Amino acid sequence: MICCDCRVSKGRFALHAALEVPAQGLTGLFGPSGCGKTTLLRCIAGLERFSGFARFGGEAWQDAPHDVRVPAHERGIGFVFQHAALFPHLDVEENIAYGQARRGGRDGMARSEVVELTGISHLLERSPKTLSGGERQRVALARAILSQPRLLLLDEPLASLDLDSRAMILPLLQRLRSELKIPMIYVSHSAEEVGKLADRVMMMQAGAIGRVITVEEFRQIKSL
């Protein structure tokens, strides 16, 4: 189970989001731009300071009243951002090798399996500067998967892509959801993406989680 109660204040913006979802499958985090989705994801990842608590399974990642806070790099989280955030001075193979080095002693998929799964074998010697947006996101996904994360966070990974690139990446995400046994939280303000990918959906508005619904309920609400 993934449980947290995050409270953050930034000027006029206030986040007070409490959630409890299973640590399995893909959970969509859906809401309009500016409602706090990315801030909540950063709190879970340990990249944002907040008041409250965050737990993964039986492990406390943060418990502010008891002065517990596990650093981000020790949580075993994979994070794919809206912009791929690849290392520009490394080629594709070196970028994904960085992900593999981060897994520590955790068992995981072989590099060759991840390269095949994400379809990047022809890109390994390329510089990130020469890749299209869709290709960069494929590499970012491969790097995150190779770190063998306990939890994979995806922050609007299709938002900056053109229609052709989105059409290329969406089936890959569907395949990852089906084949990987890694729990995922997927942030988007696109009802179409969430309706195609999620097992359940957290509805977010104005810095708070309204409710958690099944993807079937979500599709009915959005008439997908």
Buried (B, 14 or more C-beta within 10 A) or exposed (E): EBBBBBBBEEEEEEBBBEBEBEBEBBBBBBBEEEBBBBBBBBBBBBBBEBBBBBBBEEEBBBBBEEEEBBEBEEBBBBBBBBBBBBEEEBBBBBBBBBBBEBBEEEEBBEBEEBBEBBBBEEBBEBBBEEBEBBBBBBBBBBBBBBBBBBBBBBBBBBBBBEEEBBEBBBEBBEEBBEEBEBBBBBBBBBBEBBBBBBBBBBBBEBBBBEEBBEBEBBBEEEEE
